[in-house]
Amino acid sequence: MAEPPLPDDLWAAVAPLPPPPRPRPKGGRPPVPDRAALTGILSVLKTGLPWEHLPAETGRGSGMSCWRRLRDWQEAGAWAALHRVLPERPQAAGQIGWSRAALGSAGAPAKGGRGDRPQPDGPRQAGHEAAPRHRRPRHAARRDAEPGQPPRQR
């Protein structure tokens, strides 16, 4: 079952955001239209379907074409612009009920954090737990061996 294309009014708001296609000096197959690629990208992100399983028969291009377009648009900043443009549409139409809106701080970064906090040591900065400095490292093979005996094979 083919997914319906983007509505015309939504596409009119989104169409100027993607960058122009890359030049193809050697020729090759023409690129998938931006609207079809966006439909394919949205269907993969919505359904969780792997990129390689996106059916090309629906006219949205192959999964690899849509993935490359997603990558190119991300590098060009098109998705950030999309996040700025799309919330303005319902707000301009008066469709957002601000009486039920809530504001949280989970998405806002802390402004410098606490100044009196001690700085972590070197090994822990890399995300690895360092062994306590007062203990010698443990070696399971040497722990059970008798003096003069080779380590036991497990």
C-alpha positions as CSV (number, residue, x, y, z in Angstrom):
1,M,0.0,0.0,0.0
2,A,1.5,3.3,-1.1
3,E,1.7,6.1,1.4
4,P,-0.1,9.3,0.2
5,P,2.2,12.1,-1.0
6,L,2.8,15.2,1.1
7,P,-0.1,17.7,0.9
8,D,0.5,20.5,-1.5
9,D,0.4,23.3,1.2
10,L,2.9,21.4,3.3
11,W,5.2,20.8,0.4
12,A,5.0,24.5,-0.5
13,A,6.4,25.4,2.9
14,V,9.1,22.7,2.8
15,A,10.2,22.9,-0.9
16,P,12.6,25.8,-0.5
17,L,14.5,24.2,2.4
18,P,16.5,21.4,0.7
19,P,19.7,22.4,-1.0
20,P,20.0,22.1,-4.8
21,P,21.1,18.7,-6.2
22,R,24.8,18.1,-6.6
23,P,26.2,18.5,-10.1
24,R,26.8,15.3,-12.0
25,P,29.7,15.9,-14.4
26,K,29.7,12.3,-15.6
27,G,25.9,12.1,-16.1
28,G,24.1,9.2,-14.7
29,R,20.5,8.5,-13.6
30,P,18.5,11.6,-12.8
31,P,18.0,12.2,-9.0
32,V,14.8,11.3,-7.3
33,P,12.6,14.4,-6.9
34,D,12.9,16.1,-3.5
35,R,9.2,15.6,-2.7
36,A,9.4,11.8,-3.4
37,A,12.6,11.5,-1.4
38,L,11.0,13.4,1.6
39,T,8.0,11.1,1.4
40,G,10.4,8.1,1.5
41,I,12.4,9.5,4.4
42,L,9.3,10.2,6.4
43,S,7.9,6.8,5.8
44,V,11.1,5.1,7.0
45,L,11.3,7.3,10.1
46,K,7.6,6.8,10.8
47,T,7.5,3.0,10.4
48,G,10.9,2.0,11.6
49,L,11.5,0.1,8.3
50,P,15.1,-0.5,7.5
51,W,16.4,1.7,4.7
52,E,17.2,-1.2,2.4
53,H,13.6,-2.5,2.7
54,L,12.0,0.7,1.4
55,P,10.2,-0.4,-1.8
56,A,11.4,1.6,-4.8
57,E,8.3,0.6,-6.7
58,T,6.2,3.2,-4.8
59,G,8.0,6.0,-6.7
60,R,9.9,7.3,-3.6
61,G,13.3,6.1,-4.8
62,S,15.4,3.3,-3.2
63,G,16.2,3.3,0.5
64,M,19.8,4.2,-0.3
65,S,18.7,7.2,-2.3
66,C,16.5,8.4,0.5
67,W,19.2,7.8,3.1
68,R,21.8,9.8,1.0
69,R,19.3,12.6,0.6
70,L,18.7,12.6,4.4
71,R,22.4,12.8,5.0
72,D,22.9,15.6,2.5
73,W,20.0,17.6,3.9
74,Q,21.3,17.2,7.4
75,E,24.7,18.5,6.4
76,A,23.1,21.5,4.6
77,G,21.0,22.3,7.7
78,A,17.7,21.7,6.0
79,W,16.3,19.7,9.0
80,A,17.0,22.6,11.4
81,A,15.3,25.0,9.1
82,L,12.3,22.5,8.8
83,H,12.0,22.5,12.6
84,R,11.8,26.3,12.5
85,V,9.3,26.5,9.7
86,L,6.8,23.8,10.6
87,P,5.8,24.9,14.1
88,E,4.9,28.3,12.7
89,R,2.2,26.9,10.5
90,P,-0.3,25.7,13.1
91,Q,0.5,28.8,15.3
92,A,-0.3,31.2,12.4
93,A,-3.6,29.3,11.8
94,G,-4.6,29.6,15.5
95,Q,-4.6,25.8,15.9
96,I,-2.3,25.6,19.0
97,G,-4.1,25.7,22.3
98,W,-1.6,27.4,24.5
99,S,-3.8,26.9,27.6
100,R,-2.6,23.2,27.7
101,A,1.0,23.8,26.8
102,A,3.8,23.0,29.3
103,L,7.4,24.1,29.4
104,G,10.2,21.9,30.6
105,S,13.9,22.3,31.0
106,A,15.0,18.9,29.8
107,G,16.0,20.3,26.4
108,A,17.8,23.3,27.8
109,P,21.5,23.0,28.6
110,A,22.7,24.0,32.1
111,K,24.4,27.5,32.2
112,G,27.9,26.4,33.3
113,G,26.8,24.1,36.2
114,R,28.0,24.4,39.7
115,G,31.3,26.2,40.1
116,D,32.4,24.4,43.4
117,R,32.3,20.9,41.8
118,P,35.6,19.0,41.7
119,Q,36.9,18.1,38.3
120,P,37.2,14.4,37.5
121,D,40.5,12.6,37.1
122,G,42.0,11.8,33.8
123,P,40.9,8.1,33.4
124,R,37.3,8.8,34.3
125,Q,37.0,11.6,31.8
126,A,37.2,9.0,29.0
127,G,34.2,7.2,30.4
128,H,36.1,4.3,31.9
129,E,36.1,3.5,35.6
130,A,39.6,3.5,37.0
131,A,40.7,0.8,39.5
132,P,41.2,2.1,43.0
133,R,44.7,3.3,43.5
134,H,45.3,1.5,46.8
135,R,44.7,-2.0,45.3
136,R,46.9,-4.1,43.1
137,P,45.4,-5.4,39.9
138,R,43.8,-8.8,40.2
139,H,44.9,-11.7,38.0
140,A,42.6,-14.8,38.2
141,A,45.3,-17.1,36.9
142,R,47.9,-16.1,39.5
143,R,45.5,-15.9,42.4
144,D,45.0,-19.7,42.6
145,A,48.5,-20.9,41.7
146,E,50.8,-22.4,44.2
147,P,54.4,-21.0,44.4
148,G,56.4,-22.7,41.7
149,Q,53.4,-24.1,39.9
150,P,52.2,-23.0,36.5
151,P,48.8,-21.2,36.4
152,R,45.8,-23.5,36.2
153,Q,44.0,-23.7,32.8
154,R,40.3,-23.1,33.1
